[in-house]
Amino acid sequence: MKRMATENITTRELFLGSIITVRSRQLRLVDYADISTKNKFESAASRTFAMVKPDCYTQTGKIIDAIYQNGFTISKLKMSKFTNPQ
């Protein structure tokens, strides 16, 4: 089997949940191939949960931009609006 290099994909983009494009096909990474691969990638990437308070809602774009400018990657983003129970 001949292996071909895939351009523009770095190890930084290889994490669970990421979607990569290989030859016009979008592939979602759902699991690691083996324990060695899991240990290598999980030690390089840690996860943090962040919540933006409602008074900063209008600044969300600037917050996301600051995250990327400081070398972090957002792997999952969800915007929700919470209401008080009645």
Buried (B, 14 or more C-beta within 10 A) or exposed (E): EEEEEEEEEEEEEBBBEBEBEEEEEEEEBEEBEEEEEEEEBEEEEEEEEEEEEEEEEEEEEEEBEEBEEEEEEEEEEEEEEEEEEE
